[in-house]
């Protein structure tokens, strides 16, 4: 059907010597030209919606962590389905608006329920706070000693003024520089 319109459109241009002012030819073919232009514009809307959906999907993939354009890509895909089913362009616009909104709400509610909590993950030395250790070298108020924590030897100082002998079980309560602050259990 589109080929017929194309030939008739070209025929109008040939008959009128590329002058669209020739009213005899133009009035006969005017309806066909209008149909051709309308078919050209509205006949490929399904493919235009699919192209828009693909473009938005590519845009979504190029913007990490946003999850904004995916909702509109879903809406454009739904509008393409409506266009393939020969619904009007107004209906297709409503489909893209409503489905994009619903998809956006669904995505936001999904991420609201599956949001990762800020788990204060302690790393390296901070992970040792609260652990128990064994004194390897005596520790006094004036003299730092050595403790064994998970097969590692660490320098340690006392929080209180007592003295700890070898083999005493202590708890790590803080870190000062490169030394662990301990207290006896």
C-alpha positions in Angstrom: 0.0 0.0 0.0 2.9 2.4 0.8 4.4 1.7 -2.6 1.2 2.8 -4.3 1.3 6.0 -2.4 4.9 6.6 -3.3 4.3 6.1 -7.0 1.3 8.4 -6.9 3.3 11.0 -5.0 6.1 10.8 -7.5 3.5 11.0 -10.3 2.2 14.3 -8.9 5.7 15.7 -9.0 6.4 14.5 -12.5 3.0 15.7 -13.9 3.4 19.1 -12.4 7.0 19.5 -13.4 7.9 19.7 -9.8 5.5 22.6 -9.3 2.9 21.8 -6.7 0.9 24.8 -7.9 -0.7 23.0 -10.9 -4.2 22.7 -9.4 -5.6 20.3 -12.0 -3.1 17.5 -11.1 -2.7 18.5 -7.5 -6.4 18.5 -6.6 -6.8 15.0 -8.0 -3.8 13.7 -6.2 -4.0 15.8 -3.1 -5.9 13.1 -1.2 -3.3 10.5 -2.1 -0.5 12.8 -1.0 -2.2 13.4 2.3 -2.7 9.7 2.8 0.9 9.0 1.8 2.3 11.6 4.3 0.0 10.3 7.1 0.9 6.7 6.3 4.6 7.7 6.3 4.2 9.5 9.7 1.8 7.2 11.5 2.4 3.9 9.6 5.7 3.3 11.3 4.9 4.4 14.9 5.4 0.9 16.2 8.9 0.8 14.9 9.5 4.3 16.2 8.4 3.3 19.7 10.6 0.2 19.5 13.5 2.4 18.4 12.8 4.8 21.3 12.7 1.9 23.7 16.0 0.6 22.4 17.6 4.0 22.7 16.4 4.5 26.2 17.6 1.0 27.2 21.1 1.8 25.8 21.0 5.1 27.7 20.0 3.3 30.9 22.9 0.9 30.4 25.3 3.8 30.0 24.2 5.5 33.3 25.0 3.1 36.1 22.8 3.0 39.2 20.2 5.4 38.0 17.3 3.1 36.9 15.4 6.0 35.5 15.4 5.5 31.7 14.4 1.8 32.0 10.8 2.9 33.1 10.4 5.0 29.9 11.9 2.2 27.8 9.2 -0.2 29.2 6.6 2.4 28.4 7.8 2.8 24.9 7.8 -0.9 24.4 4.2 -1.0 25.6 3.3 1.8 23.2 4.9 -0.2 20.4 2.6 -3.2 21.3 -0.4 -0.8 21.1 0.8 0.5 17.8 1.2 -3.0 16.4 -2.4 -3.6 17.5 -3.5 -0.6 15.5 -4.6 1.6 18.3 -4.7 5.3 17.8 -1.7 7.6 18.4 -3.6 9.2 21.3 -4.1 5.8 22.9 -0.4 5.0 22.4 0.6 8.2 24.1 -1.6 7.3 27.1 -0.1 3.9 27.1 3.4 5.2 27.3 2.5 7.7 30.0 0.6 5.2 32.2 3.0 2.3 31.7 6.1 4.4 32.3 4.6 5.8 35.5 3.6 2.3 36.8 7.0 0.9 35.9 8.8 3.8 37.6 6.7 3.3 40.8 7.4 -0.5 40.6 11.2 0.0 40.3 11.3 2.6 43.1 9.2 0.4 45.4 11.4 -2.6 44.6 14.6 -0.7 45.5 13.0 0.8 48.6 12.3 -2.7 50.0 15.6 -4.2 48.8 17.7 -1.3 49.9 21.0 -2.2 51.4 21.5 -1.0 54.9 24.6 0.8 55.8 26.3 -1.9 57.8 29.3 -0.3 59.5 31.7 -2.9 58.2 34.8 -2.8 60.2 38.0 -3.6 58.3 41.5 -4.4 59.2 42.5 -3.2 62.7 39.0 -1.9 63.6 37.7 -5.4 63.3 39.9 -6.4 66.2 38.0 -4.2 68.7 35.9 -6.4 71.0 38.0 -9.5 70.3 39.7 -11.5 73.0 43.5 -12.0 73.0 46.2 -13.6 75.1 49.1 -11.8 76.6 52.5 -13.0 75.2 54.8 -10.5 76.9 53.8 -8.8 80.2 52.0 -5.5 80.0 52.3 -2.8 82.7 51.1 0.8 82.9 54.5 2.1 81.9 55.6 -0.7 79.6 53.7 -1.8 76.5 53.6 -5.6 75.9 52.6 -8.0 73.2 49.4 -9.9 72.7 48.3 -12.7 70.3 45.1 -12.1 68.4 44.1 -14.8 65.9 47.6 -16.0 65.4 49.0 -12.4 65.0 51.2 -10.6 67.4 50.3 -7.0 68.3 51.8 -4.4 70.5 49.4 -3.6 73.4 49.0 -1.0 76.1 46.8 -1.1 79.2 43.7 1.0 79.8 44.0 0.8 83.6 47.1 0.9 85.7 47.3 -2.8 86.6 49.9 -5.3 85.3 49.1 -8.3 83.1 51.2 -11.5 83.1 51.8 -13.9 80.3 48.8 -16.1 79.4 46.2 -13.6 80.7 43.1 -13.3 78.5 42.4 -9.7 77.6 39.8 -7.8 75.6 40.7 -5.3 73.0 38.8 -2.0 73.6 40.5 0.6 71.4 43.3 1.4 69.1 46.0 4.1 69.7 48.4 4.5 66.8 49.9 1.1 66.1 49.1 -0.3 69.5 45.9 -2.0 70.7 44.4 -0.8 74.0 43.4 -3.8 76.2 41.7 -4.5 79.5 41.7 -7.6 81.6 38.6 -9.8 81.7 
